[in-house]
């Protein structure tokens, strides 16, 4: 079975349009503009804007198959059959422990093998969901669902992995688990290693695709991008207009910030501290790549900007509000403070029900006054 990255190879050729249900894709939007992990050696070899993305065309002959796995970053995925037929077997996250060996280190590779009950004592208790995917059908795989796939005919499919505010916590939970495993694996050299934590983070990036620093920069940029969108909408709708208070789009951006804030709180509770990666807010607002990220995020939620100079307008408004705040975000605690400050500024003129406060802090309308 072969994999082909058609988006990266032919960026100007629009072979397909992502189905509407799957467009809220932070992962690939980010990788269209940034590297996920800053690998200097890789940068010298390639001038590509991103190290990779997660949009593929799979081609497999009849009888080929994909071993049992859960998707990269514990992302969502979707798979559309252009032609051919596949058999999918799924196991929900509540049963994933049944796939591991006694030491909870290795999982079953092929569920149709003769699995040793001694080595994998829980495997026979697993209850599988099975379905057949025909041509022109799309399968959605939720985060954390283990699955194995068999091509029943010669098959071509389009596949995306992605995550957004709704499954961001899955990504952090995986990073934390893989970090602890990476740290445990090399614990015996801790006393002779000059930068043991740095080595753990490098191994984490190599094995998982990102490390704590990469993830922190990712969520920091998206928090600022969501704040930019809210500032734009406030300017368009006027905070005194009732539309600002009931707009579903505004609620969606608030949910995004709430998810990022909760994830930053989880990072902080795990002892993740300062100088993960320094995000300078004002410099970021002047970065053309970041403005493209904002445009892409706005397009996802149908935020159409009629002014050509909207970025300058937003920058002026943000700089005015954040002049006394400071410009750097270096830790999960900084990020929480930034989100809280931004929401307070955006809510300062609201005297009715405020969707930002109600969504971000789960405050009921009668508690806002």
Protein Blocks (a to p, Z undefined) as FASTA:
>chain_A
ZZddfklmmmmlcfbccdfklmmcfklmmmmmbcfbdcfklmmmpccfbfbdcddcdddd
ehiacdddddehhiacddddfbdcdddddddfklmmmmpcfkomaccfblkbccdfklmm
mlmmpccddddddehiacdddehiacddddfbdcdddddddddfklmmmmmmmmmmmmmm
mmmmmmmmmmmpfblmlmmmmmmmmmnopafklmmmmmmmmmmmmmmmmmmmmmmnopmb
mklmmgmklmmmmmmmmmmmmmmmmmmmnopaehkbacdfklmmmpmklmmmmmmmmmmn
opacfbfklmmmmmmmmmmmmmmnojcdfbfklmmmmmmmmmmmmmmmpcbdcfklmmmn
opafklmZZ
